[in-house]
Amino acid sequence: MPYPIKFYELPKENNKPPFLVKSNFLRHSSPCLGYRFELDGKIITYCPDTGFCENAIELAKNADLLITECALKVGGLRYEGWPHLNLEEAAKIAKEAKAKKLTLIHFDASIYQTLKEREEAEKLAKKIFHNTFAARDDMEIKI
């Protein structure tokens, strides 16, 4: 790289101010971590690339906001060597974790080719977990 890079290894759980952070490995083809941030009595969980797994549910327990991927469509092509979530699985994680809000991100652009398709995913996910939103540019979510 043409610039210096520093890596800082974080512990699995950090209980030091200004906020608490927990992390755990998610189900993916390469190592991928999910995070749980606790600040001012609010919990935000971020689960990027992952297939359905217990670690995602555990990180999202009682979260005020769960942000997770929705790369696939229900019934769409799956490849077990490259696990990702569909809207149904993302909503199931939120429901099982008793999260308050779910924001869907990381829509595979080759699968969700229009914003209308993402809006449809939001509508279908709401049937499983009513407080679901498909992320959009410049979106702000109050928690």
PEQUI-V666227 format. One record per residue. N is the residue number from 0. RES is the residue in one letter. OMEGA is omega in whole degrees, 0 to 359 (NA if undefined). BURIAL is 1 if it has 9 or more other C-alpha atoms within 8 Angstrom, else 0. Layout:
# PEQUI-V666227
n = (N & N)
res = (RES & RES)
omega = (OMEGA & OMEGA)
burial = (BURIAL & BURIAL)
This chain:
# PEQUI-V666227
n = (0 & 1 & 2 & 3 & 4 & 5 & 6 & 7 & 8 & 9 & 10 & 11 & 12 & 13 & 14 & 15 & 16 & 17 & 18 & 19 & 20 & 21 & 22 & 23 & 24 & 25 & 26 & 27 & 28 & 29 & 30 & 31 & 32 & 33 & 34 & 35 & 36 & 37 & 38 & 39 & 40 & 41 & 42 & 43 & 44 & 45 & 46 & 47 & 48 & 49 & 50 & 51 & 52 & 53 & 54 & 55 & 56 & 57 & 58 & 59 & 60 & 61 & 62 & 63 & 64 & 65 & 66 & 67 & 68 & 69 & 70 & 71 & 72 & 73 & 74 & 75 & 76 & 77 & 78 & 79 & 80 & 81 & 82 & 83 & 84 & 85 & 86 & 87 & 88 & 89 & 90 & 91 & 92 & 93 & 94 & 95 & 96 & 97 & 98 & 99 & 100 & 101 & 102 & 103 & 104 & 105 & 106 & 107 & 108 & 109 & 110 & 111 & 112 & 113 & 114 & 115 & 116 & 117 & 118 & 119 & 120 & 121 & 122 & 123 & 124 & 125 & 126 & 127 & 128 & 129 & 130 & 131 & 132 & 133 & 134 & 135 & 136 & 137 & 138 & 139 & 140 & 141 & 142)
res = (M & P & Y & P & I & K & F & Y & E & L & P & K & E & N & N & K & P & P & F & L & V & K & S & N & F & L & R & H & S & S & P & C & L & G & Y & R & F & E & L & D & G & K & I & I & T & Y & C & P & D & T & G & F & C & E & N & A & I & E & L & A & K & N & A & D & L & L & I & T & E & C & A & L & K & V & G & G & L & R & Y & E & G & W & P & H & L & N & L & E & E & A & A & K & I & A & K & E & A & K & A & K & K & L & T & L & I & H & F & D & A & S & I & Y & Q & T & L & K & E & R & E & E & A & E & K & L & A & K & K & I & F & H & N & T & F & A & A & R & D & D & M & E & I & K & I)
omega = (181 & 180 & 181 & 178 & 175 & 176 & 176 & 178 & 180 & 174 & 179 & 179 & 179 & 182 & 181 & 176 & 16 & 177 & 179 & 178 & 172 & 177 & 175 & 180 & 177 & 181 & 181 & 182 & 176 & 182 & 181 & 182 & 168 & 185 & 175 & 180 & 177 & 183 & 178 & 177 & 179 & 180 & 174 & 178 & 180 & 179 & 179 & 185 & 178 & 164 & 179 & 180 & 180 & 180 & 177 & 178 & 181 & 179 & 185 & 182 & 177 & 180 & 173 & 179 & 172 & 177 & 181 & 183 & 176 & 187 & 188 & 172 & 177 & 179 & 180 & 180 & 180 & 175 & 185 & 178 & 181 & 187 & 175 & 180 & 165 & 185 & 181 & 180 & 178 & 179 & 179 & 177 & 180 & 182 & 181 & 181 & 184 & 175 & 180 & 180 & 177 & 174 & 180 & 179 & 171 & 175 & 178 & 186 & 177 & 180 & 176 & 188 & 180 & 174 & 178 & 178 & 177 & 177 & 177 & 176 & 177 & 182 & 180 & 179 & 179 & 177 & 179 & 180 & 193 & 185 & 183 & 178 & 171 & 183 & 177 & 177 & 178 & 180 & 175 & 180 & 178 & 176 & NA)
burial = (0 & 0 & 0 & 0 & 0 & 0 & 0 & 0 & 0 & 0 & 0 & 0 & 1 & 1 & 0 & 0 & 0 & 0 & 1 & 1 & 1 & 1 & 1 & 1 & 1 & 1 & 1 & 1 & 0 & 0 & 0 & 1 & 1 & 1 & 1 & 1 & 1 & 1 & 1 & 0 & 0 & 1 & 1 & 1 & 1 & 1 & 1 & 1 & 1 & 1 & 1 & 1 & 1 & 0 & 1 & 1 & 1 & 0 & 1 & 1 & 1 & 1 & 1 & 1 & 1 & 1 & 1 & 1 & 1 & 1 & 1 & 1 & 1 & 0 & 0 & 0 & 0 & 0 & 0 & 0 & 0 & 0 & 1 & 1 & 1 & 1 & 1 & 1 & 1 & 1 & 1 & 1 & 1 & 1 & 1 & 0 & 1 & 1 & 1 & 1 & 1 & 1 & 1 & 1 & 1 & 1 & 1 & 1 & 0 & 0 & 1 & 1 & 0 & 0 & 0 & 0 & 1 & 1 & 1 & 0 & 1 & 1 & 0 & 1 & 1 & 1 & 0 & 1 & 1 & 0 & 0 & 1 & 1 & 1 & 0 & 0 & 0 & 0 & 0 & 0 & 0 & 0 & 0)
